[in-house]
Amino acid sequence: MAGSPTRRSHRRTTVIGATALASMLVAAGCGNGEDAEEPEAPEVEADEELAAMVPDEFREAEEFVVGVNAEYPPGEFLDDDQETIVGFNVDLFDAVADKLDLDVRWENAPFDNIIIGVDSGEYDAGVSSFTINEDRLEQVNMVSYFTVGTQWFTRSGNPDDVDPDNACGLNIAVETATVQVEDLEARSEECVEAGEEEISIEEFPSQENANETVVSGVNHAGLADMPVVAYAVELTDGQLETLGEQYEAAPYGAVVHEDQDELAEAIRAGYEAIIEDGVYDEVLDEWDVTEGAITEPQVNPDLDE
C-alpha cells in the first residue's frame, strides 16, 4: 500500500461494544464532558521507504486492526459521540500508521483481552497504555514510545489521611489487569507479613469507574499511570488530588505478535520518524504529556538498563 504521500483519514471508531460512561461519572466530572477539548491530530505524510518495511500480509490488507481499551484518558478514551476513540496514544500511533501507509481500524476491547487478541491474530497490534514488563515481553514484541510512572490519588484534602507507604487496611481503586494491580498486591502482602490488615484492592473494568469511587468516597484512594491521574484531577475540578510523586517509571509499548519481528521494526522506525520530524512532540504538547517523551524507540528494550 505504499503510495501517495497524503494524510490518511483513520476510522477511529469502535466495532465491538464499548461501555458508555456511567451517568454518575459525568455528574462527578470524571467523564469525557464538554470541558475536555481533544486536540486535532497532526497531518502526516506517508513515507514510501518506511512503508516498504511493513510485511506484505499487512501492507496489502485493506485495514490494520489495532486493539485498544478506550477507558484510560488521556491515553485512549471515547470522545463525546461515544464512538470515536481519541487520546495521545491514539494520535501517536495514527501518525506512525500514516508514515507506514496503513489504514488503521481501532477496535475497542477489554484491556486484558488485547494481548490475547494479538497472539491469536484477532488484532494486528495493540496500543493501550501497555507498560513494558518482563511478563509481557515473554508473550509478545513490544515497541517503546513513551515513559511513565505510577501515581497515587485521593479526594481533595486527603480526608482519610492516606499514606501510599502505609495503606494497610484501606480500600484502593484500580483498573483491572494493570501493573498497578501487581503493585497493590505486593504492598498488601507486605501488610500481612507485618501483621497488618491487607489492602482491599477494588478492581474496575475502566479507570473512569475507579476514579468515580474515589470521588464519591467509596474507596480511600486510587492509583494509575501519572498522565491518567493528572487528567482525572483536571477534569474533576478539584475533587481529586495527587499523593506524592510518580514512581517506578517504565516505557509504554505498542504490542505486536512475538513472531512479527519485521512489523515490530517497521513500527519502531515509524515512531523514530515522527520523533525526528517533530510530530511526536507536537502530539505530546497538545495533550500536555511532554514529561513522558523519549528520544529512542526500541523493540523489546532492556528493562535493566
N, C-alpha and C positions, 0 to 999 in steps of 0.2 A: 504493500500500500504506500510505499514511498512515492511522493508525488508533489503536487503544487504546494509552495510554501505559504499556506494560509492558516489562520487560526481556526481550529475545529470548534463546532458547537456541541459540547458534550451534553448528553442527555442524563443529567444528574437527578434521576428520579428513582423511586423505589419500585420494585416489581414483585417483592414478596412483603407480606404485611409488616408495616411499621406501627408500633404502638403510639397512638396520638398522645399528646401531652395531656395529663390529667388536669381537670379544671382547677384543682387545688394548687397545682404548681403555678399556673398563670396568676391565680389570686395572690400567691405568696411572692410573685415576682421572679420565679425560678425558670419560667418557660421562655420560649423564643418570641417575646411580645414585640409590640411596636417600637419599644425603645432600643431594640437590638438591630442596628443597621449593618447588614452584611456588606463587606467591601466588594467592589466589582473585580472579577477575575481579570488578570492582565492578558493582553494579547500576545500570543506566542506563535512563531513560525516553525513549520516542520523543517527538520534537518535531514537531508537525504542520506548522509553518511551515517548518522545515528540510527535512522530508520532501518538501514540495511543490517544493523546488528541484531535486530529482532528476528528470532527464528521464524521460518516460513509459516508454520502452523498458526502463529498468532498474527503475523503481518498480513496474511491472506484472508483471515477471518473477517466477517462483517463487523464484529464488535469485540472489544476486550472487556471481559466481565470482572469487576472488582467488588469483592465482598467488603461490607462496612457495617458497623453498628452505629447508626445515626442517633446516638443518645449521649454524646460526650462533648458538648460545646466547650471551647470554640474549635476543637479539632474536627468534629464531624457531628452534624445535627440536622434536623428538618427545619426548613425555612417556614415562614408563616403559612404557606399553602399546604403544609403537611405532606408534601410530595418531593420537593426539590431538596437534595442533600447538599449542604454547604459546610464551610469550615476551612481552616487553614491547611489541614492535611489534604483535604479535597482539592483546594486550589493548587497546592504544590504538585500533587500527582497529576492533575489535569494538565499542568504546564509540562510535566515530563512526558505525558502521553502525546501532547502536541508536538514536542520535539521528535518523538518516535513515530509520528504519523499514525497514531492509533485512535480509534473511536471507542471511547470508554462508555460502558454502561455500569452505573453504580447500583449494587443490589444490597438492600438493607437486610440484615440478619442478626440473630443473637450473637453477642461478642464471642462466646466460647464455641460457636459453630464455624467461625470463619476459617481458622487454620485447618479444621477437619475438611471444610469445603475446598480449600486449596489443595489439600492432599488427595482428595477424591477426584479432582478435576472439575468440580462444580464452578469454581472461580478460577480465573487466570492469575489473580493476585488478591491480596488482602491488604487494605490500608485503613487502619482504625486505631491509631494511637497505641500500636503494639510496642511495648518496651522489649528491647532485645535482651534475652537472658539465655542461660545455658540450656534450659529445658526446651525452649522454643527452637534454638539452633540445632537441637538433635532431631527435630521434626521437619524443618523447612529451611530454605535460604532466606536471609533477611538482609535488606539493603538499608544502611543507616542514612538518616537525612535530618535529624533534629535531636536535641538532647534535653532532658527534663528530669526533675526530681519530684519526690513526693511531698505534699503539703497538707498539714492538718488544718481544720477549720471548725468553728463553733458559732453559736449565736453571738451577736454583738454584745460586747461587755463580758463575755465568758462567764455567765451567771452560775455555771456549775463548777467553776474553778478547775477546768480540765487541764491536766498536765500530760502532754504526749508521752513523757518519760515515766509516768506513773498513772496509767489508765486502767489499772486492775479494777474489775467490778463495774466498769462503765459500759454503756450501750453505744457502739460506734457504727456508723453507717458507711457503706462502701459498695461500689458496683461489683457484681459477680464476675469472677474469673480474672480480675485484675491483679497486678503484682501487689497492690495494697492489701488484698486478702491474705497473701502469704506473709506480709509484714505484720498484720494483726495477729495471725495465728502464732507467729514466733513470739510476739510480745505476750500473748495470752499464756503460752507455755511457760514463759519466764515467771509470770504471775503465780501460776500453780506451783512451780518448783520452789518459789519463795514463800509458799503457804498462804498466798493471797487469792482472792476470788478471781476467776477467769474473766477475760473480756467477752462481753456478749457481742459477737460480730453479726451485724444485721446486713445481709446482702440483698441488693436490689438489681433488677434487670437493666436499669438505666441510672446514670449519675444524677439526672434531674429528680428522680424519685428519692434517691438517697439525700440529696440536698434539702428537699422539702421536709423530710423527717427531722432534720436538724433545725430548720427554721421554726417548725411547729413545737419543738421541744420533746418530740417522741424519742429522739436519740440525743445523747450528750454532745457528740461531735462526729466529724467525718474526716476522711482523707481521700485524696485523689491526686492526679498529676497537677503540678503547680499552675499551669495556664488555665486548667479547668476550674480550679478553686478561685483564681483571680477573676475569671469571667463570672462565676457564680456570685462572688462578693459584689461585683459591679452591678449585676442585674437585680440583686435583691435589695438594692438601695439602702445598704447599711444594716440589713437584718443578719448578715453573716460577717465574720471577720476571720482572718488567718491566725494560726497559732504557731509561733516560732518561725524558723526558716525552712525552706525546702532542703531535702537531704537525699543521699544515695542517687545522685543524678546518673542517668543512663540514656543511651540512644533509643529513639524510636526507629522502627524498621518497617519497610514495605516487605510483604511476605510473598514469596513465590515457591513453587514446588521444589523439593530437595533435589530433583533431577534436572531442573531447568537452570543450569548454570549460565547458559548464554543469555537467557532472558534476564536473569538477575544482573548480569554485567551490563546489558543494554539499559536497564532501569538505572543502575548506578551512573552510567555515562549521561543519562538524561538529567539526573539530579545535578551532576557536575556541570552540565551545560547551563542550567538555569541559575546556578550559583555564579558562574563566570559572566553571564550576560546581565546580571542584576535582577532578574525576575524573582529569584528566591528571596532576596532582601526586600523587594517590593511587597511580596505577599506577606512576609512576617511583619513588616512595618504596618501594613494596612490592618492586620489583625492584632497588633500590639503584643507580639510574642517574640520580639527580636532577641531576647536573652537566651533563647534556645538554639540560636543559629550555630551551624557547624560550617567548616570550610572544606572538608574532605569526606564525601560519602564513601562508604566501603561495603563490600559484600561480606557478610559474616565477620564483623570486626572482632578483634581480640579484646575481650572484656577485661583482661588483666592489665592492659597497657595503661 
